[in-house]
Amino acid sequence: MINYLIIINTITFFIYGADKFLAIKNYYRISEKILYLFSVIGGVLGALLGMFFFRHKTSKLRFYLVNIVSMLVWIILVNKK
């Protein structure tokens, strides 16, 4: 479980960085649904770090809500085992 969370959070962090790069260059962007998906499947810490490190999606309330709810669910899941 811990290896999975490390990998998915690392991938999520870099996806946020890639989307920020694409936004700056005005290229085709990564879908917000994909960004949400990676948060929900366990990359919430990587998403939050990516949001702040790359200053990406920080003005969108929905990203905070999805990430906070995802984090709470993952905390419950990890502590249950």
N, C-alpha and C positions, 0 to 999 in steps of 0.2 A: 504494500500500500504506500509506504513512504517513498519508494523509488518512483512509483507512478506519479505521485504528487510533485516530486522534484522535476520530473520530465515535463509534465503537462504545464506546470507553472513557468518553466524556462521557455517552452514553446510559446505560451501565451504572451509572455513578456516581449519576445522578439516579434510576434505578430503585431502587437501594438506599435512597436518601433517601425516595422515595415509599413504599416498603414499611415503612420505619421510622415514617413519619408515619401510615400506615394502622394499624400495630400500636398506636401510642399512642392513636389514636382508636377502637380496637376495630372497625374496618371490615374488609370483605373484603380479604384479603391477596393479594399477588403470590406465585404458586407458587414454591417453592424450586427446582423444575425449571427455571423461567424464569430465576431468578437464576444457576443453574449454567450454563444454555445461553448466557447472555450472556458469562459468563467464558470458556467454551470457544471461542466464536466470535471471541474476540479482546479482550474487555473485561476482562481479568484485572486490569490496573492500576487501572481504574476501580472494579472490585469491591473490591480491597484498600483503596483510598483511601476508598471508600464505607463499608466495614466499620468502619474506624477513625474517620473523620470523624463518622459518624452513630452510632457505637457500636452497630452492628447486626450480629448473627450472629457476634460475636466469641467467644462461648462454645461455638460448634459446630465441633468438630474437622473434620467433613466439609467445611466451607467452606474451611478452610485447606488441606486436602489437594487438593481440586479446583482451587483457585486456584494452588497451588504447581506441581502437575503441568501445568496449563494454561500457566503462565508459562514453564516449561521447554520445553514444546512450541513455544510462540510464539517463544522466543529462538532455538531451533534453526531454525524456519522462516524467520525474518527474516534470520538470519545465512547461511542457505543461498543466498540470492539475491544 
